Amino acid sequence: MIGRKGTALACLLPAALLLALMLAFPAAAESVRAKKLVYDHADLLAEEEERALGSLAARLGAERETDFLIITLNGTGGPDIEAYVARFYDEEAPGYDRPHGNAAILAVDLAERDVFLAGFGKAETLLDSGRLDKIRGKITPLLSEGEFYEAFEKYLGLAHDYMGYRPGVNPDNILFKAWFQVAVSLVVAAVAVGVMAMNAGGRVTVNARTYLDERRSGVVGRSDVFTHKTVTKTKIEKPSSGGGSFGGGGGVTPGGRSFSSSRGKF
């Protein structure tokens, strides 16, 4: 009897383990989905837009192991937008796998027309102030036009893409663009085919000197020698910055946590 009970128990263990895994994984997935990544305090988004952005932020953030957050405000209640985001990071403690971990934050204040981006943890390096400036420059026109959902969606896509490049590399370099690489490949292929087609017809041995009688030709060599050279210099004025563009920088939260940043108006 003991042998039969032991055998039955052994058969039930794999089934129980499988059931536990089936229950555990949905719970974990639900936990990930439940993480709040969009804080629409200014009510700029419809409910379905907020859900869609939260889902996109969770999916892209998982690929970069970084929390991508969006905050909209209609006034900060006192501090400027940079101080608000710094305090938010200290108090809310976002991070992909731990409190105060990897996070990228976009904050928009409708009252002051401020737009602010910050990178913490790994994002401080992979989304340095230069890259955050590029992202801000690309989403600001959409913000100015009131296309908030499109601007936030673009921010998420750009932040995700830029974090795929190693530090110090310009992610907007044309050499990294897929369409440019395809175009170069097509040009190289076309040149190769053209060279092979030209060589297939035999080599041409006739040139300009083939029928030239050098003893009777009246053509003589001639060259021009310039004895003076004049150089004209024109000063190129540097364009002035406009549109409330403050540019990138960095800072430290009240809790002593450093971050990269970019700030401007829209």
N, C-alpha and C positions, 0 to 999 in steps of 0.2 A: 504493500500500500504506500509506503514511504517513497519507494522508487517511482510509482506512478504520479504521486503528488509533485515530486521534484521535477519530473519530466514536464508535467502540465505547467508548473511555475516557470520553467525555462522557456516554454513556448509563449507564455504570456508576456514575458519581459520585453522582447523586441516590439511587440504590438503596443505596450504601454509607453516605451521609449519613443516610438513613432508618433503616438498621440500627443505626447508632451512636446515634441518638436513642432508639430503642426499647430499646437496652441501657442507656443512661445514665439514663433516667427511672425505671425500676424500681429501679436501684441507689440513686438519690436517695431514692425512696420508702422503700426498705428501711432507708436510713440514718436517716430520720426515725422510722420505727417502732422502730428499735433504740435510740433515745435512752431512757435510764432516767429515769423520772419518778416511780416508786413505789418507796420503800425500806422494805419491810415487815420491819424488824429484829425486831419483837416478835411476828411470825407471827400477826397478827390476821386475815389474809385467806387464803381459799383461793386456789389457783393461778389458777383461772378468774376469780375476783374481781379479783386483782391485774392480770391481763391486760386485763380489761374496763376497769378504772380507768385503766390506762396508755394504752389506745387512746382513751378519752374525753378524757383530759388532753391527748394529742397533738392531737386534732381541735379541741378548744376553744381550746387554746393557739395553734394556727396562725391561728385567726380573730382573736385578740387580739395576735398576735406576742409572746407571753409564755410562758415555761415555767411550767406549773402543777405543783408538786411536792408529794408526800405522803411524810412520814417517820414511821414508828412506832418507838418505842423501849421497851425494858424497863429503863430506867435509862440515864443519859447517860455513866456512867463518871467522874463528877466534876463537870464544869461544870453550871450550871443550864441550862434548856432554851433560853433566849435566847442565851446564850453558845455553846451547841452549834450552833444554827442559824447564828449569825454566822460561826463558824469553818467550818461546812459550806459556806457560800456562798463564802468565800475559797478554800477548798481544792478544792472540786468545780467551781467556776466555772460554774454553770448560766447559761443565757441563750438566748433563742430563736434568735438568729442570730449570736451572738458570746459568748465567755467573759465572765462577769460582766455579763451583759446583763439584759433584762427577765425577772423571775422573781417568782412568788408561791409561798410555802412554807407548808404546814400541817404542824406537828410535834405528835405526841401521845406523851407519856411515860406508859406504863401504871404504872410504879413510883411516880411522884409524883402521878399523876392530873393532870398538866399538859397544857394545850392552848395552843399558841402559833402565831400567824400573822404572817407578815412579807411586805412588798412591796419589791422592789428595782427600780431602773431606772424604767421607765414605770409599773410597778405601785406604786411608792412614792407616786406622785401620784394615779393612778386608783383605787388601793386604799389610801387613806390610813387612818390609825388609826381614824377614825370608822366608815368602811365595814367595816374588818376587825372592829371591835367588833360590828357588826350580824351579820356572817357567823358569828362565834364564838357569839353569842347564839342563833342559829338551829340550829347543829349540836350545841351542848353537850348538850341533852336526849337526842339520839340517842346521843352518846358515853356518857352516863351509863347508858343502857339497854343498852349493849353492841352497839348497831347500828352497827358501825364502817363497813361497806361503804356503808350508806345515808348516814351522816354525811359520808364522803369524797366520795360522789357529789354530795351537796347542796353541799358546799364548792366543788367544781369548777363546778357550774352557777351558783352565786351569784357566785363570783369572775369568771366569764365575763360574766355579765349586768351586774354593777356596773361593770365596766371599759367598758361601752358608754355610760355617762353622763359628761357633762363634769364636771370638778372643781367642787366646791362645791354640786352638786345632790344632794338626798336621793333615792336610788334607790327608796326605799320610799314616796315620796309617792303618795297615792292617785290623783292626777291622771295619773300615768304608767301606771297599771294598765289593761290592755286591757279587762278586764271593766267597769271604771268608765266608760271612754270609750264602750263599746257601750251601757251603760245610759243615759248622758247622751244619746246619739244617739237612742235609742228614746223617751226622755221628750220631747225636743224635737220629734220627729216626731209623737208623740201629741198634744202641745199644738197644733202647727200644724194637724193634722187637725181637732181639736176646735174651734179658732177658725174654720176655714173652714166647718164644719158649722153653727155657731151663726149665722154671717153669712148663710148660704144661706137661712135661714127668714125673712128680713126683720128690720127694726129695730123694737124694742119702744119705743113712745112714752109708755105709761102708767106713772106713777110714784106715789109715796106722796102727792103733793100734788094729784093730778088731781081727786079727789073731796072735797077738804078745803075747808070753808067757814071761812075764817080769822076772819070777823066773829062767828060763833056758836060757834066751837070753844072748849071750856073748858080746853084744854091750854095750859099756860104753861111757859116755859123755867125751868130750875132748874140751879144749879151749886153744887158743894161747894167750899169754900175751907178748906184745912188750914193751921192757924197754927203747928203744931209738927211737927218731924220727929225721929224717933229712929233712930240708926244703930247696929247691933250688929256688932261685929267678932269673928271667930273665927280663931284662929291655926291654920294648917294645917301640920302637922309634915311635914318632908321624910322620905321613906322611906329607911331605912338600906339600904345595899348588903349583899348576902349571897351565899351560894353560892360563895364563893371567887372573886368577880368582881373582877379587878384593873384591867381596862380597857385603853385604848390608850395608845400612846406612840411611841417611836422610838428609834433608836440608831445606832451606827456599828460596823462590823466591825473586827477587829484590823487588817485591811488598809486601813482608812480609808474604807469604802464605807457610805453612809448607807442607812437603811431605815425604813419605817413598821412598826408592830407592834401586836399585841393579845395579851394574855396572861390566862389564867384557869385555873380548876380544872373538872374534870368528875366 
